[in-house]
Amino acid sequence: MQECAMMPITEVPLADLDQEPIVEGHPHLDPERVAYYVEHLDESPPVMVYNIHGRLLLADGYHRVAAAQRLGRGAIRAEVHQGERGDALRFAVEHGKEQRGLSEHEIMEAIARRSRDQEPPMP
């Protein structure tokens, strides 16, 4: 796996994250986890972001970003790594396996579903 240079933890504007907006009721959004982070966001770990040629891709922290939005914040604490899209994907897979006890297959299916959900509709 390619090593990524880590940048210090910083405040990243939510609007700078390269992803679809997180909306209430989204199928990948666990309301209980968001509610927890609304109460504990300031003591929670920073989200993980990959800077890929100037685009900031969220690799971990979807529920923390949703909580920050709910709180009306414009930015979130983030650990930013330089890397490629594959680095972010590998991180997400390894993190899911370690933290959530999911198999690599389950994680890849979830990533694929989320990607399909974010694709614009066909004309």
ABEGO torsion letter per residue (X at the ends): XBBBBBBBBBBBBAAABBBBBBBBGBAABBAAAAAAAAAAAAABBBBBBBBBGGBBBBABGAAAAAAAAAAGBABBBBBBBBEBAAAAAAAAAAAAAAAAGBBAAAAAAAAAAAAAAABBBBX
